[in-house]
Amino acid sequence: MTGQSGSSSRIRATGKRRRKQSRRRRATVIAAWSLAGLVVVGGGGLGYAYFQLNGNLKAVDINNALGKNRPQNVDNGSEDILVLGSDSRSGANAQYGADEGGARSDTAMVVHVNKGHKTASVVSIPRDTLVTRPECTSDESGATVPGQRRAMFNTAYEVGGPACAVKTVEAMSGIRMDHYIEVDFTGFKKLIDKLGGVEITTKQAINDSKSHLNLEPGTHTLNGEESLGLVRTRKSIGDGSDLGRIQLQQAFIKALMVQAKSVGILDGTKLYGLADTATKAITTDSDLGSVKALAGFANGLKGLGSDDVHMVTLPVAYDPADPNRVIPLEEAGKQVWTALRHDAPIPASATEKSAGDKGSAGDIVQ
C-alpha cells in the first residue's frame, strides 16, 4: 500500500464562496455513515468513559422545533436518518475558505435502515436540487423564514439550520426522519486519521487541481486530508459534474465502512481515542444526544456491511433554465420515496431516466 502526502494533496483555502460553482467541500458527512464502527466502537464496552464522552456531544432538538405537523411516525423497526454535512468556514474549518457568516448543507443523504436492520438504502440529494422549501424558523434569530419555490436544497440549512433541513426533506419525501446526524470538515479528517486511514484502490490516475489530490493507479491508504481531497474531486473524474462526484463519494463510503469494521480488534486506548474523536465531531438530534442512545443506535447498525447498502442519487434532470441546477423527476422520485416508506428496495426503474447514477465516476475507486 502507498499513501500520498505533501503539498500535492494539501487542501488550501479558496477564498470567497462561489455560489454558482460546485466546489464546496461536501465530504464531511461521509464519516457519519460509519457510526457503528466509530462512535461507540464496541457499544457498552465504553461505559466507563460515559461522562467524558457524553460531554463531547452536541445535539439539536428537532422534534421540539418542528412540532406535530410532520409525516406519520411509523414504528415498524425501520429507521430513517438525515445525514448532513455543512460547508461552515468558522473555527478550525477556516482553512477551507472564507467564513461568510453562514453555512449550507453541501452533502445530504437519507439513510433508510430496513426493519430487520439487515439492509439499508441511501438516497443522496444533490445540493443544487431546486425544491419548494417550506416556511421555517431561523435557528439563530427565531424569525420566520418564508417558504420559497425553486430554492436550492442546501439553502434550507443556511436559512433555518438542521430543523429546516429536516423539514425540507420531510416535505419532499413524505417520510418522517427519525434521526439527524451532522459532521464537519475537521471532524471528518480527524476520524479518518484516528482510524488509521482508509484503503482504496484507484483504477486510473487522479490529478485534480481543485482538490489538490494526486494519486497514481493502484492501492493507497489515504489519511484524513487526502480522503477529504478525494471526495471533493470533480473535474478530473467521469464527466466532471457534481452528480459524478456523488458517485465517487458513495464508493468512498463503502471503502470507509469496510475499514471501520476493523476497529473491533483494536486495544482499549485506541478504541477510546476513536470514540472521543467521533463524539466531538458530530451533531445529532436530541434523541441521539447521549452516549447511551448512540450506543443503542450504533449497535443496531453494526451488522450492516458495504454489500448490504444500496446507494442511489435522487432522480433528477438538469434544469433547462440553468444547467448548473437540477430538478427532481417527480414520478421517479415518488418511486424512490414510496419504496422507503414501504420498507422495500428501490426499484431500478426509478433511476433509469435520471441524470444521476450515470457515467464512470463510481467505478474509479474501489
Backbone hydrogen bonds, N-H to C=O, Kabsch-Sander energy under -0.5 kcal/mol:
donor,donor_aa,acceptor,acceptor_aa,energy
2,T,219,T,-1.4
9,S,6,G,-1.5
10,R,7,S,-1.1
12,R,10,R,-0.5
19,R,17,R,-0.8
21,Q,18,R,-1.2
23,R,21,Q,-1.1
26,R,24,R,-1.1
30,I,27,A,-2.2
31,A,28,T,-0.8
32,A,29,V,-1.3
33,W,29,V,-0.6
33,W,30,I,-1.1
34,S,31,A,-1.2
35,L,32,A,-1.7
37,G,34,S,-1.1
38,L,34,S,-1.7
39,V,35,L,-2.3
40,V,35,L,-0.8
45,G,42,G,-1.4
46,L,43,G,-1.6
47,G,44,G,-2.0
49,A,46,L,-1.7
50,Y,47,G,-1.8
53,L,49,A,-2.5
54,N,50,Y,-3.0
55,G,51,F,-1.6
56,N,53,L,-1.3
57,L,53,L,-0.7
57,L,54,N,-0.9
58,K,282,I,-0.9
60,V,284,T,-2.4
62,I,60,V,-1.8
65,A,61,D,-1.8
66,L,62,I,-2.2
67,G,63,N,-1.8
69,N,66,L,-0.6
70,R,68,K,-2.2
74,V,72,Q,-1.0
75,D,73,N,-0.7
76,N,74,V,-1.1
79,E,113,V,-2.1
81,I,111,V,-2.6
82,L,179,H,-2.4
83,V,81,I,-0.7
83,V,109,M,-3.1
84,L,82,L,-0.5
84,L,181,I,-3.1
85,G,107,T,-2.2
86,S,183,V,-0.7
87,D,104,R,-1.9
93,N,90,S,-1.9
94,A,91,G,-1.8
95,Q,92,A,-0.6
96,Y,93,N,-2.1
97,G,94,A,-1.8
98,A,15,G,-1.7
100,E,98,A,-0.8
105,S,154,N,-1.1
106,D,85,G,-0.9
106,D,104,R,-1.3
107,T,85,G,-1.4
109,M,83,V,-2.3
110,V,123,V,-2.5
111,V,81,I,-3.1
111,V,109,M,-0.7
112,H,110,V,-0.6
112,H,121,S,-3.3
113,V,79,E,-2.9
113,V,111,V,-0.6
114,N,112,H,-0.6
114,N,119,T,-2.1
117,H,114,N,-2.4
120,A,308,D,-2.1
121,S,112,H,-2.6
122,V,310,H,-2.8
123,V,110,V,-2.5
124,S,122,V,-0.6
124,S,312,V,-2.7
125,I,108,A,-2.5
129,T,126,P,-1.7
130,L,326,V,-2.9
131,V,129,T,-0.6
131,V,151,A,-3.0
133,R,131,V,-0.9
133,R,148,Q,-2.9
136,C,145,V,-2.4
138,S,143,A,-3.0
142,G,138,S,-1.2
145,V,136,C,-3.9
148,Q,133,R,-2.2
151,A,131,V,-2.7
151,A,148,Q,-0.6
153,F,129,T,-2.2
154,N,127,R,-1.8
155,T,152,M,-1.9
156,A,153,F,-1.7
158,E,154,N,-1.0
159,V,155,T,-2.6
160,G,156,A,-1.9
161,G,157,Y,-2.2
164,C,160,G,-0.8
165,A,161,G,-1.9
166,V,162,P,-2.6
167,K,163,A,-2.5
168,T,164,C,-2.3
169,V,165,A,-2.1
170,E,166,V,-2.6
171,A,167,K,-2.0
172,M,168,T,-2.0
173,S,169,V,-2.5
174,G,170,E,-2.5
176,R,72,Q,-0.6
178,D,80,D,-2.3
178,D,176,R,-0.5
179,H,80,D,-1.6
181,I,82,L,-2.3
182,E,283,T,-2.6
183,V,84,L,-1.4
184,D,281,A,-0.9
188,F,184,D,-2.5
189,K,185,F,-2.2
190,K,186,T,-2.4
191,L,187,G,-2.3
192,I,188,F,-2.0
193,D,189,K,-2.4
194,K,190,K,-2.8
195,L,191,L,-1.9
196,G,192,I,-0.8
196,G,193,D,-0.8
197,G,192,I,-2.7
198,V,222,L,-2.0
200,I,220,H,-2.7
202,T,218,G,-2.9
203,K,364,I,-2.7
206,I,215,L,-2.7
207,N,205,A,-0.5
208,D,213,L,-2.5
209,S,207,N,-0.6
212,H,208,D,-1.2
213,L,208,D,-1.2
215,L,206,I,-2.8
218,G,202,T,-2.1
220,H,200,I,-2.9
221,T,2,T,-1.1
222,L,198,V,-2.6
222,L,220,H,-0.6
227,S,223,N,-2.6
228,L,224,G,-2.3
229,G,225,E,-1.9
230,L,226,E,-2.4
231,V,227,S,-2.1
232,R,228,L,-0.7
232,R,229,G,-0.6
233,T,229,G,-1.0
233,T,230,L,-0.8
237,I,234,R,-1.5
240,G,237,I,-2.1
245,R,241,S,-1.7
246,I,242,D,-1.9
247,Q,243,L,-1.2
248,L,244,G,-1.8
249,Q,245,R,-2.5
250,Q,246,I,-2.4
251,A,247,Q,-2.1
252,F,248,L,-1.9
253,I,249,Q,-2.4
254,K,250,Q,-1.7
255,A,251,A,-1.6
256,L,252,F,-2.7
257,M,253,I,-2.5
258,V,254,K,-1.9
259,Q,255,A,-2.1
260,A,256,L,-2.6
261,K,257,M,-1.1
261,K,258,V,-0.5
262,S,259,Q,-1.6
263,V,260,A,-1.6
264,G,261,K,-0.9
265,I,262,S,-1.6
266,L,263,V,-1.6
271,L,267,D,-2.5
272,Y,268,G,-2.6
273,G,269,T,-2.1
274,L,270,K,-2.2
275,A,271,L,-2.3
276,D,272,Y,-2.9
277,T,273,G,-2.2
278,A,274,L,-2.8
279,T,275,A,-2.5
280,K,276,D,-1.2
281,A,277,T,-1.1
282,I,278,A,-1.1
283,T,182,E,-2.3
284,T,58,K,-2.4
285,D,180,Y,-1.3
286,S,60,V,-1.8
288,L,285,D,-1.7
289,G,286,S,-1.2
290,S,288,L,-0.6
294,L,290,S,-2.6
295,A,291,V,-2.6
296,G,292,K,-1.9
297,F,293,A,-2.3
298,A,294,L,-3.3
299,N,295,A,-2.4
300,G,296,G,-1.2
301,L,298,A,-1.4
302,K,298,A,-1.2
304,L,301,L,-2.3
308,D,305,G,-1.6
309,V,306,S,-1.1
310,H,120,A,-2.7
310,H,308,D,-0.5
311,M,309,V,-0.6
312,V,122,V,-2.7
314,L,124,S,-3.0
317,A,327,I,-2.3
319,D,322,D,-0.6
319,D,325,R,-2.5
322,D,319,D,-1.2
325,R,322,D,-2.2
326,V,128,D,-1.4
327,I,317,A,-3.1
329,L,315,P,-2.4
330,E,328,P,-0.9
333,G,329,L,-3.1
334,K,330,E,-2.0
335,Q,331,E,-1.5
336,V,332,A,-1.7
337,W,333,G,-2.6
338,T,334,K,-2.6
339,A,335,Q,-2.0
340,L,336,V,-1.9
341,R,337,W,-2.5
342,H,338,T,-1.9
343,D,340,L,-1.6
344,A,339,A,-3.3
350,A,347,P,-1.6
351,T,348,A,-1.2
352,E,349,S,-0.5
354,S,351,T,-1.0
355,A,316,V,-3.2
363,D,360,S,-1.6
364,I,360,S,-0.5
364,I,361,A,-1.2
366,Q,201,T,-2.3
